[in-house]
């Protein structure tokens, strides 16, 4: 049995609806180019405010994924 090797990358999701949508959008987009995503960690939550109202959410997450075995 081979040892598992993982990689982490940091991405930012955005949404006008909320934090959950920002995270879901980031994961959905990452899954289009990264395989074997296994977990995520929220690193930072920010937002844009206009006239006392939240206009936009921005969530920075770290995504962890397993590297594929390249041995034949």
RODO-2510 file (C-alpha; in nm, 4 decimals, decimal comma):
residues 72
     n   res          X          Y          Z
     1     x     0,0000     0,0000     0,0000
     2     x     0,1438     0,3358    -0,1045
     3     x     0,1571     0,6393     0,1211
     4     x    -0,0921     0,9110     0,0340
     5     x     0,0433     1,2481    -0,0732
     6     x    -0,1710     1,5600    -0,0605
     7     x    -0,1493     1,9130    -0,1900
     8     x    -0,3220     2,2277    -0,0678
     9     x    -0,4184     2,5321    -0,2671
    10     x    -0,5839     2,8550    -0,1611
    11     x    -0,8772     2,9954    -0,3576
    12     x    -1,1356     3,2702    -0,3097
    13     x    -1,5081     3,2291    -0,3688
    14     x    -1,7475     3,5217    -0,3994
    15     x    -2,1225     3,5631    -0,3781
    16     x    -2,3865     3,8305    -0,3440
    17     x    -2,6078     3,5824    -0,1528
    18     x    -2,3906     3,4687     0,1371
    19     x    -2,0905     3,2856     0,2760
    20     x    -2,2302     2,9376     0,2023
    21     x    -2,2824     3,0254    -0,1629
    22     x    -1,9313     3,1700    -0,1867
    23     x    -1,7824     2,8474    -0,0476
    24     x    -2,0014     2,6234    -0,2650
    25     x    -1,9105     2,8225    -0,5759
    26     x    -1,5394     2,8005    -0,4995
    27     x    -1,5554     2,4235    -0,4457
    28     x    -1,7672     2,3701    -0,7565
    29     x    -1,5225     2,5654    -0,9721
    30     x    -1,2164     2,3978    -0,8178
    31     x    -1,3690     2,0555    -0,8868
    32     x    -1,3687     2,1379    -1,2589
    33     x    -0,9880     2,1338    -1,2663
    34     x    -0,8783     1,9508    -0,9497
    35     x    -0,9484     1,5832    -0,8901
    36     x    -0,9777     1,4029    -0,5586
    37     x    -1,0729     1,7076    -0,3498
    38     x    -1,1099     1,5762     0,0017
    39     x    -1,1578     1,8750     0,2296
    40     x    -1,1583     2,2526     0,2667
    41     x    -1,0771     2,4975     0,5438
    42     x    -1,2152     2,8514     0,5715
    43     x    -0,9251     3,0926     0,6173
    44     x    -1,0901     3,4338     0,5860
    45     x    -1,4314     3,5914     0,5389
    46     x    -1,4665     3,9432     0,4029
    47     x    -1,7422     4,1513     0,2586
    48     x    -1,8239     4,4678     0,0722
    49     x    -2,0647     4,7140     0,2317
    50     x    -2,2546     4,9985     0,0626
    51     x    -2,5010     5,2297     0,2340
    52     x    -2,4938     5,0121     0,5451
    53     x    -2,5890     4,6928     0,3579
    54     x    -2,3814     4,3898     0,2668
    55     x    -2,3356     4,3826    -0,1086
    56     x    -2,0859     4,1027    -0,1587
    57     x    -1,9218     3,8171     0,0365
    58     x    -1,5672     3,6974    -0,0258
    59     x    -1,4414     3,3750     0,1367
    60     x    -1,0819     3,2523     0,1180
    61     x    -1,0531     2,8754     0,1556
    62     x    -0,7749     2,6210     0,1459
    63     x    -0,8676     2,3140    -0,0585
    64     x    -0,6915     1,9824     0,0009
    65     x    -0,6680     1,7130    -0,2636
    66     x    -0,4811     1,3860    -0,3103
    67     x    -0,2123     1,3716    -0,5761
    68     x    -0,2656     1,0991    -0,8302
    69     x    -0,0277     0,8057    -0,8406
    70     x     0,1893     0,8432    -1,1520
    71     x     0,3711     0,5085    -1,1131
    72     x     0,2974     0,2483    -1,3769
***
